[in-house]
Amino acid sequence: MQVTETLSDGLKRAYNVVLPVSDTDAKREKRLAEVAKTVNIPGFRPGKVPMGVVKKRYAGAVTAEVLEESVNEATTKVMQDRGLRSASQPKVEIITLEEGKDLEFKIEVELLPEITMPDFASIKLTRPKAEASPEAIDKTLGEIATRQRELVTLEGDDVVAAEIGHVMTVDFLGKVDGVPFEGGTGTDMDVELGGTGFIPGFAEQMVGMKPGDARVIDVTFPAEYGSKDLAGKAATFDITAKALKKAINPELNDELASKLGFDSLEDVRKAISSSMQREYDQLSRLRIKRELLDALAKIVDFPVPESMVASEFEQIWQRIEADKAKGEADAEDAGKDEDTLKAEYRAIAERRVRLGLLLSEIGRVNNISVGQDEMTRAMAREAQRYQGQEQMVIDFFRKNPQAAESLRGPIFEEKVVDYVLELAEVTDKTVTPEELAQEPDAPGAIG
């Protein structure tokens, strides 16, 4: 095999490869001989079919198979002999393919970059941490109790003018410019005065009504309202009050805990605290991971394969255009021309690819891998999202390695992040839950 390098530009390489016709002919003859031993042709005993007949029937298919195998083997050898790692599948182009002549083809490949491991110990990070306060636990407990409330209809002398906190049963008819609109009619609807879920100002204007009262109220639909036909428009609602209900919240005691499936109210508090702490810990993890990725992005600088950047950018840009089509474009993108937006998002794509390659290399160099037990747990967690179909989901992942890789990738990334965090200088800082939840300004993250 003769190999000539024809291109060495950054991460791009190209080679011309010539395979002697004697080698390919020998492979073809060997393969035809194997076929002759097993082929079944009427009129001939197995293994006794004349080679002329075998060649007449199978030479074309065997030649194509041998050529493909020879090209693949030669391409692999070129890469291995030179210690090259490709960023994508090498592109092969046949130059000469004639009977009786050497097989000549060209290999074009883009390589993975050489990555020097940064000094992880020099990275200084601050990890924000928050704890569930007794006040926050009490608030959540109160909200849980509210959801367990009982609505009692007020009758006779108990009927009063509706106040904030009451629940009014009403019929209503909505109109825009005096014309009823689709979805604007309701019958026997319970509306909590001061509650959420209706148009701003809708429920508040029922204050003072009693069963049997009728009233016309004016509202304006929010600009971001789900229906484009109603968004931002003024409307009226004809309201007829039919019943008034008072919400009675249960007492915070062990009886309430029993209704919730717990042995005691203290157990409910512990469950609330644990749930809150898990949420805070997840936010803390996201914040420290983002800070780590930002720090890594600043201290590493190596070329990235253009093909990988182009692929990542294409995925990002498709999402941007889809959001734009649905009217959900990022407000920060408003007013920017397409060239500016593409340049910004291409920079994000390059950052993601560079960080992805870095994390992958950190894992490779330090023998970080995802075990089968970790994959099994990930499959089980994913299967739990599809109640009643758990086994079918697990079987799907086992039969589709590519789908299983979608679970392996995030696990691998988290293990690499953990590895780097162990080496970096991390200082914990106590913050309030509100501070923890604040979204810090940051460029596009890796995931």
N, C-alpha and C positions, 0 to 999 in steps of 0.2 A: 504494500500500500504506500503510495506517495502522497504526502500532505504538504501543501504550500500555503503559508499564511498570506492572505491578500489584503487584510484590513486589520488594523489595531488602532482604534480611535476611542479613547475613554473606556467605556465598558463594552463597546462593540467589537466583535471579532468576526472575521470571515476566513474560510479556508477552502481551497480547491483540493479535492481528494480524487485520486485515480486508483481504481481497483483493477488489477491485471485480469484480462479475460480468462486466463487459465484458471484463476481462483474461482470465478463465478461459474465457469463451465464445469469445473470439478464438483462444485456444490450441486449444480443442476443434475449432473449425471448420477450423483449419489442419491439425490432425492427421487429421481425417476426410478432408480433401482429399488428403493424402498416402496414406491407406489406399485411397482410390478409384482412385488411379493404379496400384496394384500388386495389388489384390484380384482373385481369380479366382473368378467365380461362373458356374455353368452357365447358358447362354442369353444371356450378354453377352460382348462382346469386351473383352479387357483394356484398362482405362483408359476404358471407355465405360459403366461401371455407373452408373445414375442415383443421385444423392446420396440420394434418398429410400430406396432399397434399402440403400445403404451405412449410412445412419443406423439403419435398422430392425434391421440385423444387428449393427452394431458400435458403436452409440452408447454403450451401457452400458459396454463394456470400455474404449473410448476415454476416456469421461468419468472413469472411475476412475483411469486412467493419468494423465490431465492433472491431476486433483486431487492425486494423490500427488506428481507432479513439481512442481506449484505450491507445495505445502506445504513440500517439501524445499528448493526454491530460496529461498523466503521465509525459512525458518528459517536457512539459511546466510547470507543477506544480513543478517538481524537481528544475528547473531553477528559477522559481519565489520564491519559499519558501526559497531558499538560496541567493536570490538577485544576481544571476549570469547573466552576459551579455556575450553572445557567440560571438566569432569573425567570426564564420561560422556555417553552419547548423550542429547541433549535429549528430554524427554517431550512429546509433542504430543497435545492433546485437541481434537477438533472440537467447536465450539460451535454453529455454524449451517451446515447443508448442505442447502439447498433450491433447487430449480430456479428460476432467475430472481432469486435473491437473492445478495448478496455472501457470499463464503466467509469465515467467522470461526472462528478457532481460537486455542488457548492454548498457549504454549510455557513449559515449566518446565525449568530447567537449573541445575545446580550447577557453579560455576566453579572453575578452578584458582586457587590463591591467588597474590597478588603476593609474590615472594620477593626479599628484599634479600640480595645476596651478602655473606657474612661476611668478616672480615679473616683470610684463611688464614695470613698470615705471623705472626699472633698465636698460632697453635696450636703448642704445644710437645709433642713426642712422644718416647718412648723406644722404639727398635727393638731387641729382644733378638736376639742372634746367637750361634750355636754352631757349632763345627767338629768334624769327625769326628776323634777321638783315635786314636792308634796302638793303645791298649788296646781300644777299641771295635771297631776293624777286626779285631784279632786274635781277639776274642771271636766276631764274626760269621763269620770264616774258620773257626774251630773248629766252629761250629754247622753250617756248610756241609759240612765234612769228616765230621762225625757223620752227616749224612744220606747220605753216600756209603759208610758203613761196611759191612762184611761180617759176617754172622752165621754163626759156626761152631758146629756142634753138638758138644758135649762127649760123648765116649764112653769106656767102659772106665775105665782108671785116671785119666783126666782129669776124670771126673765129681766134682764137689764139692757141698757144700751151697750152695744159691742165695744170692747176695749182691746188694746194691744195684749196679745196672749190668748184671747178667745179664738175659737174656731167657728166660722160662719158657713153654714150650708147654703149655697146659692145656685140660682140659674143665671147664666149671663149670655149676652149676645154682643159680639164685637163688630164694630163698623169702622171703615175708613172712608172719609168723605161721604158719610151717610149710607154707604153700601156694605152689607155684611160680607165678611171675607172668610175664606176657607180655613177651618180649624179654629174659628173664633167663637164657637158655640159650646156651652157647657151646661149640663143638667145635674143637679144634686151633687155639686162639687164642694168639697170641704176646703176652705181657704183659711189658713192661719193668719191672723192679723199681726203683722210684724214679722212674719216668717219669710222664708226665701222660696224661690221656685216660680214666682210669677213676675210679671213686668214691674219694674220699679214704680212705686206709687199706686199700684193696683189695689193691694190689700189695705194699705193705710187709709184710703178714701172710704172704706166701709166702716170706720170707727164711728160709733153713734147710731148705727142702724139696729133695728129690731126685726124679729121675724115678721114677715108681711110687708116690710118697707120695700120701696123701689127707689132706685137712684141711678142717675147717669154720671159716670166718672170719665175724666179725661186722662189719657196717658200718652207717652211717646215711646215707641219701641227703641231699644238701644241700637246704636249704629252697627254694632257687631251681632245683631240678632240673626238667628239661624236662617230665617226666611228672607231672601233678598227683596222679595216683594213688599215686606213689611219693615225692613231695617230702616231705622231713622224716621219713620212716619208717625204722624199724630193719629190717634184713634180714640173712639169713645166706646164704652161698654155699658149696656143696659143691665143693671143688676137688680135681681129680685131675691131678697133675703127670705129663707125658708125655715131655718132653725139656727139656734145659737148653742154652742157647746163649750163647756169649760174643761180644760185639761187638768187632770189630777195626777201629779207625779207620785210614784211610789216612794216610800221612805227608804233611806239608805241603810239597810239592815241585812241580816242573814237571810231573811225571807226573799229579798230581791236577789241575793247571791244564788239561792237555790233555783230561782226561776232562770238564772243565767247559766246554770249547770255547775256551780261551784259550791264548796262546803261552807264557806263563810265569806263575809264581806272583805276580810283581810286577804283572802285568796284572790278575790277580784282585783283588789288594789295591786297585789303582786303581779298578776297577769298583765294589768295595764302598764305597770312600771317596766316589766320585761319587754313588752311590745314597743313601748316608747324608746327604751334603751337600744333595742335592735335597730330601730329607725335612725336614731342619732348616730350609732356606730357605723351604719351604712353610709350616712352622709359624711361622716368623718373620713371614712375610707375613700370615698369619691374625691374629697377635697385634697387629701394627702397624695392620692394617685395623680391627680391633675397637676399638683405642684411638682411632683417628681418628674412627670413627662415634660413639663415646661423647663425644668432644670436640665434634663437630659438633652432637650432640643437645643439648648444654648451652648452646651459644651462638646457636642459632637458635630462633625462636619465631614461628610463623605459623599461622593457622587451617588445618585440613585438611578436605577434603570428607567429610561424614558418610557418603556412599554408599561411598566408597573404604575408610573405616575399617570400616564394617559388613561389606563384602565380605571384607576381610582377616581380621577377627575370626571370621567364619563359617568360613573355611578353617582357622584355628587351632583353633577349638572342635571342629570335626569330627575333627581329629587327636587332640585330647585325649580325646574320647569314644571314639574307636576304640581308643586305647591303654588306656583304662579297661576297655573290654569284653574286651580280651585279657589283662587283669591286669598291664599294663605301665605303669600310671600313675606319674608323677613322684613320687618319695618326698617331695619338698618340698611337694607339694600335699595330702598326707595330713592329715586333720583339718580342712581348710578347707571351709566351706560353699560351695554353688554360687554364691551371689551374690558372695562374696569372690573366688572363682576367676575369675568372669566379669569382674569389675572389673579384676583384675590383668592378665588376658590382653587385655582391651580396651585397656589402657594400652600393652601391648606392640604391639598392632595399630596404634595411633595413632603410636607411635614409628616403626614400620617404614614406614608411609605417609609420614610427614613426611620421614624420611631419603631414601626413594625419590624423592619429589618434589624434594627439594633436589639430589640427585645428578643427576636428570634436567635440572633447570634449569641446574646448573653446566655440564653437557654442552652444552645448547642455547646458552647465552650464549657459550660459548667454542668453539663449532663443533667439538665432539668428536663423531666419528662412527665407525662400524665399516665398514671397507672390504670390498670383495668378496673380496680375497685372504684377509682374516682370516676371513670366513665360510667360504670354501672349506677353509681349514685346520681350522676347527672341525667342519665336516661330516666331513672325513676322519678326525679323531680319534674322532668319535662312531661312524663306520662301522667303525673298527678293533675296536670292542667286539663286533661281530657277524661273526665269521670266516665267510667263504664267502658272506656276504650284503652285502658292502660296497657294491657298485654299487646294489643295491636300496635301501639306506638313503639313499645320496646322492640317488638319483632321488626318493625320498619327500620329502626336504627341499626339493628344487627345485620339486616340484609342489605343495607345501603351505607357502605363505608364513607361515602362522600357526605351524606347527611350527618353521620356521627362526627365527622371532622368539625362540623359547625358547633358541636358541644365541646370538643377537645380544645379548640382555639382559645376561647375565653378562660378556660381553666389554666391552660399553659401560661397565658398572659398574666393572670393573677399570681401564679407561682413565681414567675420571673420578677414581678413587681415586689413581692414579699422578699425575695432574695436580695434585691438592691436596697430595699428599705432596711434590712438587717445590717448592711454595710454603711449606709448613709448616717449622717448625724441628725437624728430626729428629736425635736423638742416638743413635748406635749404642752398645749395651752388650753386652759379651761375657758370656755365661752358660753354664752347663753344659747338656748335652742334657736332663738331668732337670729342670732349672729351666725350660727352654724348653717342655717337654711339660706342665708343670703348667697346669691349667685355671684361668684367672683368673675371679674372680666378676664377672659382668657381666649387665646386663639383656638382654632379647631383642634379638638382632641383626637386621639388615635382611633377610638372606636366609633 
